[in-house]
């Protein structure tokens, strides 16, 4: 006498995705908090703007970064001029000199990078927070699998 379970009884994809989505959101939130601790502070706008983006959470993807409220965040994170991606001094495009707080200059070196998002991720990984999140997710997934199998067995039918 075989035991039959329906697909309805074992809906593991949707049920297991919830703990995984919770896990990803938890990691994103904790990395964002670490990044806020590492971000440079002048007005506080950059720190306040660090967010977790869950637009692609259904694809099991989460992002941490800044919105358009801090459009200069990319320059703080990657650096400018000699210290940025182009590795060139900053020169004026239409004038003979740049106006700076220190007077007129033909060129300026730029600003060193402060990769606060990467620093936040590194700090989170080294603090043991990631390992705790993994352990908690494993417990949640195990509990969910147990519940799904138990429900499937309760709903199972015996046939001849």
N, C-alpha and C positions, 0 to 999 in steps of 0.2 A: 504494500500500500504506500504509494508515494505521497509526500507532503508537498503541497503547492502554496507558494506565496505570490501575491500579486505585486505588480510594480507599485501600486498605490501603497502597499504596506512598507516597502523599503524605498523611501525617497531620500537616499543618502546625499545626493549631490547638493540639493538645496539646504538640507539640514547641516551638512558638514561645512558648507560655504559660510554659514553664519559665524561659527567660531573663528574661521580663518579671516573673515572680514573684520571681526572684532580685534583679532590679533594685529592685523595690518594697521587699523586705526590707532590701536594702543601704541604701537611702535612709532607711528607718525607723530602722535601727540607728545610722546616722551622725547623724541628727537627734537621736535619744535621747541619744547621747554628748555632743553639743553642749549639749542641754538640761540634762544633768547638770552640765556646767561652769557653766551660767548659774543654776541653781537656788540659792535661799538655803540656807545651812547653819546649822542650830542643833544638831540631834541627828544629822543625816545620814540620817534615815529617809526624808525626801522625795526626796533624790537617789538613794538605793538603790532606791526604788520605781518610778522612771521606767522604763517598759517599752515594747516593741513588741508590739502585739496583731495577730496574724495570723489571727484567727478568720474573716475574710472574704477571705482571700488568693485563694481560688478565684474570687471575684468581682473580682479585681484591685484590692483595697482593703487598705490597711494603716493602723493607727492608732497614735499614740504618746500615752502618758498615764500616769496613776497608777492603782493598784488600790485596794481598800478598806483596804490596810495603811496608807495615808496619807489618811484621809477628809477631812482639812483641806486637801488640795491645791487643791481648787476655790476655797477662800477666799484662799489665798496667790496663786493665779493671777489671780483676777478682782477681788480686794479686797473689803472689807466696809464697811458704814456709808456715810459720805459718799463714799468712794472706790469703792464697789461698784456693782452694778447698780441698787439702789434709791435711791441718792443721798440717804439720810436718816441722821441720827445714830442710833446704837444706844441704845435705851431699854429699861428693864426691863418685862417683861410682867406679872408678878405681885407685884412688890415696889415699894418707893418708890425704891430706889437699886440700882445695880450695885456689886458688890464687886470691886475691882480691886487689883492690887499697890500702888497709890498711894492706897488708901482708898476710901471710898464715893463714887460719882458718880451724878448724875441721868441722865447720858447720856455716851457717848464717841463720838469722831469715827469710829473704825474704823481699818482698816489699808489702806495704799496697795497697789495691785495690783503684783505682780511676775510678769509674763507670761513665765515662764522657758521654756515650750514654744515660744511664738512667737519669742522671742529666739534660741532654739536653731535654729529653722528658718531665720531670717534669717541667722544666722551661717554656717550650712551653705551656704546659697545664695551668699552673698558670698565664701566661701572658695574657690569653684571646685570643690568636691567634687561638686556636682550635675552639672556639665558633664563631669567625669571619669567619673561613673557612667553618664551618657547615652552617652558614647563607648564605654565598655566593653560596655554593653547592645547597642548597634548592631553591634559586632563579633560578639557572641555570636549575635544574631538572624541576621546575615548568614551566619555559619558554619553555623547550623542549617538555614537555607534551602538553602544549597549542598549539605549532606549529604542533605536530603530529596529534592531534585531529582535528585541523582546516584543515590540508591537507587531512585527511581521509574524512571529511565531504565534502570537495570540490570534491574529487574523487568518492564520493558515487553515487550509481545508484539507481533509483527508479524502482521497478518492480510491476507487478500486481499479 
